[in-house]
Structures are given as structure tokens and as C-alpha cells.
Amino acid sequence: MWLIVALIGYALSAVVNIFDKYVLEKTIGRPVVFVFFSTIFALLFFIAVPWVGGLNTNSDYLVALFCGAFFIFGLWSIYVGIQKSEISHLGPLIGAVVPIFTFFWSKIFFAEQFSKVQIAAIILLVAGSLVIAFQRGEKDLRAGLSWGVLGAFFWSIFAASAKYLYDNNDFTSGFIWSQGAVGVVSACLLFLPAVRKSLSRSETTSASFINQSPKKIIFVFFDKLLGLLSLALVQYAVALGSVTIVYALAGFQYALLVLFVAILSGYKSKFYKEKYVRGELIQEALAILLIGFGLALLV
């Protein structure tokens, strides 16, 4: 069951990746502002606390706060990287690096054991993501490389912390408190001038979210709702299965992302377009094959 849940979550996340790139380029120019509006409504999760109750120990609340902080740090770093590079290249890099970090966290903190078949599947899924990431493209991946790796490191800490909460509490309580903590850390971003300016009608730059057209604002909220759904599905899969394997399955997300970007570039180029160079399609086909074999081993 966890495999199906994870694949559905990653399919939705592939769509969200494209929407995020569009919003960063066309609507909200500053990554920190986009992070704020992407996460501040997570405070609403606390409404559910009377029904789900608290966490089991005081230390669990500290872990939840860790989840919130490193989720925000990871998202911020990744959005900076996305702005500097092509999402169809940087995204797979992040998807490949996160499970490498989580593999070590799972060994250290959860004593997870993997069969030879599972290790082979993880290697194939990560290799497929890396093949996509290091293709030549219109933008140089190196521009966003360090930000992508930094974001992947932060997100791996978020992933390990969330897994700890799910193992020591029921999934609903762990998810509600960890995401509520995301909202708390997001609210702290109000101390940054760029975020405060985005809430001012007197701000005339593209960083002002309030001055965007209703159509663009609705699009951003739809993007974030879709992102929340994909996150919930992936986190539920983490609660049911191995955090390393679930995050290695991000290769499936980026295989879909490659297909979606190719379709949009050919038929909806006004919405989103990437240019392809010689040999790039062959690399993408190889990556999809590697990811397909990895999935086949897990099934």
C-alpha cells in the first residue's frame, strides 16, 4: 500500500514542481516571499489539535519544531536553486541527494535493514535521477547546484525527524504537529523586510503578493493545496514504509516531470518551455529506463 500512496504523491508533486517554477518566474519573484506564502497557512493545522491530541513526550515537540525549521530551510534553499536553474534538472538532483542523506540517517537513528534487491532498487532510482539532473540544458545546473544540495540536506533532516514522530506517535498527530510547526517557523519570516513588503499595497514591485491579480493569487493557492496533498501522501508512505526507499521513489516524480516538461514545451510553451540540446532526449530515455527498473524491483 505504501508504494501506491508514494507514487500518487510523487505524481502530484511533479505537477507542483512545474507550477512552482511558473509562480517564481511570473508571480512572486523572491524565493523567501514564496516560501512564506507557501507555508504560513500551515498554522491552520493547529485547529485539529483538540481532535488529534498532543504528542507522547516533551522531546517529541522539539522534534516537531525541528521538522518545521528544516522544512522551511529546505524549501527556501530549493526555491533559490530553482530560480537559478531549470526545474527539470535541479529537481532530479534534489531527488537523488535526499535519499543518500536519509540512508545514513536511517542507519544511524532507525537501524533500518535493506535487502540486496532494495539496495539495487535505491541505486537505480537515484542513478536515474542523477542522469536527468546532469543533462546539458539552456541553463547551467551549476548555478543552482549548491542551493539544491543544501536544500536536499535540510529536507533529509526534515524527513528523518518526521519519521521519528510517526514511529513514536500515530501518523495523524505527528503530521498535524510537524506541519503546524512549519507554520510557526513561517510566521518568523515576518521579521524579514522582503516578506513584510509583500504584504503592503504600497509596494509596487513583483514581490508584492497583495497587488497580484485575483487569478494569479487563486493559482498560487491551488498550487499550494496540491502541494499539501502530495506532501501528505508522501509522508503517509514514510510512516508506513522505509524513509530511504520512499524518498528514493522521487525518481518516479522526476521521470514524470521530464515527460510533462516535454509536453508543455511542445504544446503549451507560453506557460512553460525548456530548450533541448542534442543528446538530451537519449539521456532522458535512459533515466526513465533506470527508474522503471528500480520501480520494478520494488514491486
MARDOTI-580212 format. One record per residue (C-alpha): x, y, z; residue number from 0. Coordinates in nm, 2 decimals, always signed. Layout:
REM MARDOTI-580212
REC     c1     c2     c3  nr
REC      X      Y      Z NUM
...
//
This chain:
REM MARDOTI-580212
REC     c1     c2     c3  nr
REC  +0.00  +0.00  +0.00   0
REC  +0.28  +0.25  +0.09   1
REC  +0.42  +0.21  -0.26   2
REC  +0.10  +0.31  -0.43   3
REC  +0.05  +0.60  -0.19   4
REC  +0.40  +0.73  -0.25   5
REC  +0.37  +0.71  -0.63   6
REC  +0.04  +0.91  -0.63   7
REC  +0.20  +1.17  -0.40   8
REC  +0.50  +1.20  -0.63   9
REC  +0.28  +1.22  -0.94  10
REC  +0.11  +1.52  -0.79  11
REC  +0.44  +1.67  -0.68  12
REC  +0.57  +1.66  -1.04  13
REC  +0.28  +1.89  -1.13  14
REC  +0.35  +2.11  -0.83  15
REC  +0.72  +2.14  -0.94  16
REC  +0.61  +2.30  -1.27  17
REC  +0.36  +2.53  -1.11  18
REC  +0.62  +2.64  -0.86  19
REC  +0.87  +2.74  -1.13  20
REC  +0.59  +2.93  -1.31  21
REC  +0.49  +3.12  -0.99  22
REC  +0.86  +3.21  -0.92  23
REC  +0.91  +3.35  -1.26  24
REC  +0.57  +3.51  -1.33  25
REC  +0.41  +3.60  -1.00  26
REC  +0.64  +3.61  -0.69  27
REC  +1.00  +3.69  -0.78  28
REC  +1.16  +3.64  -0.44  29
REC  +1.20  +3.28  -0.31  30
REC  +1.17  +3.39  +0.06  31
REC  +0.83  +3.55  -0.02  32
REC  +0.71  +3.24  -0.20  33
REC  +0.82  +3.03  +0.10  34
REC  +0.62  +3.25  +0.33  35
REC  +0.30  +3.23  +0.13  36
REC  +0.36  +2.86  +0.07  37
REC  +0.37  +2.77  +0.43  38
REC  +0.21  +3.03  +0.66  39
REC  -0.13  +2.87  +0.63  40
REC  +0.02  +2.56  +0.79  41
REC  -0.07  +2.73  +1.12  42
REC  -0.43  +2.62  +1.05  43
REC  -0.32  +2.26  +1.13  44
REC  -0.34  +2.36  +1.49  45
REC  -0.72  +2.38  +1.46  46
REC  -0.72  +2.00  +1.45  47
REC  -0.52  +1.96  +1.78  48
REC  -0.83  +1.93  +2.00  49
REC  -0.93  +1.62  +1.80  50
REC  -0.59  +1.46  +1.75  51
REC  -0.44  +1.54  +2.09  52
REC  -0.08  +1.61  +2.18  53
REC  +0.24  +1.42  +2.12  54
REC  +0.36  +1.15  +2.36  55
REC  +0.67  +1.32  +2.51  56
REC  +0.81  +1.67  +2.55  57
REC  +1.10  +1.58  +2.33  58
REC  +0.86  +1.50  +2.05  59
REC  +0.75  +1.87  +2.04  60
REC  +1.12  +1.96  +2.00  61
REC  +1.14  +1.72  +1.71  62
REC  +0.83  +1.87  +1.56  63
REC  +0.99  +2.21  +1.58  64
REC  +1.30  +2.06  +1.40  65
REC  +1.06  +1.94  +1.13  66
REC  +0.92  +2.28  +1.08  67
REC  +1.25  +2.46  +1.08  68
REC  +1.43  +2.23  +0.84  69
REC  +1.12  +2.21  +0.61  70
REC  +1.14  +2.59  +0.57  71
REC  +1.52  +2.60  +0.53  72
REC  +1.50  +2.32  +0.27  73
REC  +1.22  +2.49  +0.08  74
REC  +1.39  +2.82  +0.08  75
REC  +1.72  +2.68  -0.05  76
REC  +1.54  +2.47  -0.32  77
REC  +1.34  +2.77  -0.44  78
REC  +1.66  +2.98  -0.48  79
REC  +1.81  +2.69  -0.68  80
REC  +1.50  +2.65  -0.89  81
REC  +1.52  +3.02  -0.98  82
REC  +1.88  +2.99  -1.09  83
REC  +1.84  +2.65  -1.28  84
REC  +1.59  +2.45  -1.48  85
REC  +1.35  +2.26  -1.26  86
REC  +1.37  +1.95  -1.48  87
REC  +1.74  +1.93  -1.39  88
REC  +1.76  +2.07  -1.03  89
REC  +1.46  +1.88  -0.91  90
REC  +1.61  +1.54  -1.00  91
REC  +1.93  +1.64  -0.84  92
REC  +1.75  +1.71  -0.51  93
REC  +1.55  +1.38  -0.55  94
REC  +1.88  +1.19  -0.58  95
REC  +2.06  +1.36  -0.29  96
REC  +1.78  +1.34  -0.03  97
REC  +1.77  +0.96  -0.02  98
REC  +2.15  +0.94  +0.00  99
REC  +2.14  +1.16  +0.32 100
REC  +1.83  +0.97  +0.46 101
REC  +2.01  +0.64  +0.40 102
REC  +2.27  +0.74  +0.66 103
REC  +2.01  +0.89  +0.90 104
REC  +1.80  +0.57  +0.88 105
REC  +2.11  +0.36  +0.95 106
REC  +2.22  +0.58  +1.25 107
REC  +1.88  +0.65  +1.41 108
REC  +1.64  +0.38  +1.29 109
REC  +1.87  +0.08  +1.23 110
REC  +1.69  +0.01  +0.91 111
REC  +1.80  -0.30  +0.72 112
REC  +1.78  -0.33  +0.35 113
REC  +1.77  -0.64  +0.13 114
REC  +2.00  -0.66  -0.17 115
REC  +1.70  -0.61  -0.40 116
REC  +1.60  -0.30  -0.21 117
REC  +1.95  -0.16  -0.23 118
REC  +1.97  -0.23  -0.60 119
REC  +1.63  -0.05  -0.64 120
REC  +1.75  +0.25  -0.45 121
REC  +2.07  +0.27  -0.66 122
REC  +1.88  +0.25  -0.98 123
REC  +1.62  +0.52  -0.87 124
REC  +1.90  +0.75  -0.76 125
REC  +2.11  +0.69  -1.07 126
REC  +1.80  +0.77  -1.29 127
REC  +1.75  +1.10  -1.11 128
REC  +2.12  +1.19  -1.15 129
REC  +2.12  +1.11  -1.52 130
REC  +1.83  +1.36  -1.56 131
REC  +2.00  +1.62  -1.34 132
REC  +2.33  +1.63  -1.52 133
REC  +2.20  +1.67  -1.87 134
REC  +2.30  +1.98  -2.06 135
REC  +2.03  +2.24  -2.07 136
REC  +1.95  +2.60  -2.15 137
REC  +2.06  +2.70  -1.80 138
REC  +2.37  +2.57  -1.63 139
REC  +2.29  +2.34  -1.34 140
REC  +2.60  +2.47  -1.16 141
REC  +2.42  +2.80  -1.09 142
REC  +2.17  +2.63  -0.86 143
REC  +2.38  +2.32  -0.77 144
REC  +2.50  +2.42  -0.42 145
REC  +2.15  +2.55  -0.33 146
REC  +1.99  +2.23  -0.44 147
REC  +2.23  +2.01  -0.24 148
REC  +2.19  +2.24  +0.07 149
REC  +1.81  +2.21  +0.03 150
REC  +1.83  +1.83  +0.00 151
REC  +2.04  +1.81  +0.31 152
REC  +1.79  +2.02  +0.51 153
REC  +1.50  +1.82  +0.37 154
REC  +1.67  +1.49  +0.47 155
REC  +1.68  +1.61  +0.83 156
REC  +1.31  +1.70  +0.80 157
REC  +1.24  +1.35  +0.66 158
REC  +1.43  +1.17  +0.94 159
REC  +1.26  +1.39  +1.21 160
REC  +0.92  +1.33  +1.06 161
REC  +0.98  +0.95  +1.05 162
REC  +1.08  +0.97  +1.42 163
REC  +0.75  +1.14  +1.50 164
REC  +0.55  +0.88  +1.30 165
REC  +0.72  +0.59  +1.47 166
REC  +0.66  +0.73  +1.82 167
REC  +0.31  +0.87  +1.77 168
REC  +0.02  +0.80  +1.54 169
REC  +0.06  +0.94  +1.19 170
REC  -0.22  +1.20  +1.23 171
REC  -0.08  +1.35  +1.54 172
REC  +0.28  +1.35  +1.40 173
REC  +0.17  +1.51  +1.08 174
REC  -0.05  +1.78  +1.24 175
REC  +0.21  +1.89  +1.49 176
REC  +0.50  +1.88  +1.24 177
REC  +0.31  +2.08  +0.98 178
REC  +0.18  +2.32  +1.25 179
REC  +0.55  +2.38  +1.34 180
REC  +0.61  +2.47  +0.97 181
REC  +0.35  +2.74  +1.01 182
REC  +0.52  +2.87  +1.33 183
REC  +0.86  +2.89  +1.16 184
REC  +0.70  +3.05  +0.86 185
REC  +0.55  +3.32  +1.08 186
REC  +0.90  +3.41  +1.20 187
REC  +0.98  +3.51  +0.84 188
REC  +0.77  +3.82  +0.90 189
REC  +1.08  +3.96  +1.07 190
REC  +1.24  +3.98  +0.72 191
REC  +1.18  +4.31  +0.53 192
REC  +1.11  +4.14  +0.20 193
REC  +0.82  +3.94  +0.34 194
REC  +0.67  +4.24  +0.52 195
REC  +0.69  +4.44  +0.19 196
REC  +0.50  +4.17  +0.01 197
REC  +0.20  +4.23  +0.24 198
REC  +0.20  +4.61  +0.16 199
REC  -0.03  +4.75  -0.10 200
REC  +0.22  +5.04  -0.13 201
REC  +0.49  +4.80  -0.26 202
REC  +0.48  +4.82  -0.64 203
REC  +0.74  +4.55  -0.73 204
REC  +0.66  +4.19  -0.83 205
REC  +0.75  +4.09  -0.47 206
REC  +0.41  +4.23  -0.35 207
REC  +0.18  +3.93  -0.33 208
REC  -0.12  +4.15  -0.24 209
REC  -0.10  +4.35  -0.57 210
REC  -0.12  +4.04  -0.79 211
REC  -0.44  +3.98  -0.99 212
REC  -0.71  +3.76  -0.83 213
REC  -0.64  +3.50  -1.10 214
REC  -0.27  +3.47  -1.01 215
REC  -0.35  +3.46  -0.63 216
REC  -0.60  +3.18  -0.69 217
REC  -0.34  +2.99  -0.90 218
REC  -0.08  +3.02  -0.61 219
REC  -0.33  +2.89  -0.36 220
REC  -0.43  +2.60  -0.59 221
REC  -0.06  +2.52  -0.63 222
REC  -0.01  +2.51  -0.26 223
REC  -0.32  +2.30  -0.19 224
REC  -0.20  +2.05  -0.45 225
REC  +0.15  +2.06  -0.28 226
REC  -0.01  +1.99  +0.06 227
REC  -0.19  +1.69  -0.07 228
REC  +0.12  +1.55  -0.24 229
REC  +0.32  +1.61  +0.09 230
REC  +0.06  +1.43  +0.30 231
REC  +0.06  +1.13  +0.07 232
REC  +0.44  +1.10  +0.07 233
REC  +0.46  +1.15  +0.45 234
REC  +0.19  +0.88  +0.50 235
REC  +0.40  +0.65  +0.28 236
REC  +0.71  +0.74  +0.50 237
REC  +0.50  +0.64  +0.81 238
REC  +0.41  +0.31  +0.66 239
REC  +0.75  +0.22  +0.50 240
REC  +1.12  +0.30  +0.48 241
REC  +1.20  +0.67  +0.47 242
REC  +1.50  +0.60  +0.24 243
REC  +1.31  +0.39  -0.01 244
REC  +1.01  +0.64  -0.01 245
REC  +1.24  +0.93  -0.08 246
REC  +1.43  +0.73  -0.35 247
REC  +1.10  +0.69  -0.52 248
REC  +1.12  +1.06  -0.60 249
REC  +1.29  +0.94  -0.92 250
REC  +0.94  +0.85  -1.04 251
REC  +0.83  +1.21  -0.98 252
REC  +1.12  +1.34  -1.20 253
REC  +1.06  +1.08  -1.47 254
REC  +0.71  +1.22  -1.49 255
REC  +0.85  +1.58  -1.47 256
REC  +1.06  +1.51  -1.78 257
REC  +0.75  +1.40  -1.97 258
REC  +0.54  +1.69  -1.85 259
REC  +0.81  +1.95  -1.94 260
REC  +0.85  +1.79  -2.29 261
REC  +0.47  +1.81  -2.35 262
REC  +0.44  +2.17  -2.22 263
REC  +0.74  +2.28  -2.42 264
REC  +0.58  +2.14  -2.74 265
REC  +0.22  +2.23  -2.69 266
REC  +0.20  +2.50  -2.41 267
REC  +0.52  +2.69  -2.45 268
REC  +0.37  +3.01  -2.33 269
REC  +0.30  +2.86  -1.99 270
REC  +0.64  +2.67  -1.96 271
REC  +0.92  +2.59  -2.20 272
REC  +1.27  +2.44  -2.19 273
REC  +1.50  +2.41  -2.48 274
REC  +1.65  +2.07  -2.56 275
REC  +2.01  +2.02  -2.68 276
REC  +2.15  +1.73  -2.89 277
REC  +2.16  +1.40  -2.70 278
REC  +1.93  +1.52  -2.41 279
REC  +1.63  +1.31  -2.52 280
REC  +1.85  +1.00  -2.52 281
REC  +1.97  +1.07  -2.17 282
REC  +1.62  +1.12  -2.05 283
REC  +1.51  +0.79  -2.21 284
REC  +1.80  +0.62  -2.03 285
REC  +1.70  +0.78  -1.70 286
REC  +1.34  +0.67  -1.74 287
REC  +1.45  +0.31  -1.80 288
REC  +1.67  +0.31  -1.49 289
REC  +1.39  +0.45  -1.28 290
REC  +1.15  +0.19  -1.44 291
REC  +1.38  -0.09  -1.35 292
REC  +1.41  +0.04  -0.99 293
REC  +1.04  +0.05  -0.95 294
REC  +1.00  -0.30  -1.10 295
REC  +1.24  -0.43  -0.83 296
REC  +1.03  -0.28  -0.55 297
REC  +0.71  -0.41  -0.70 298
//
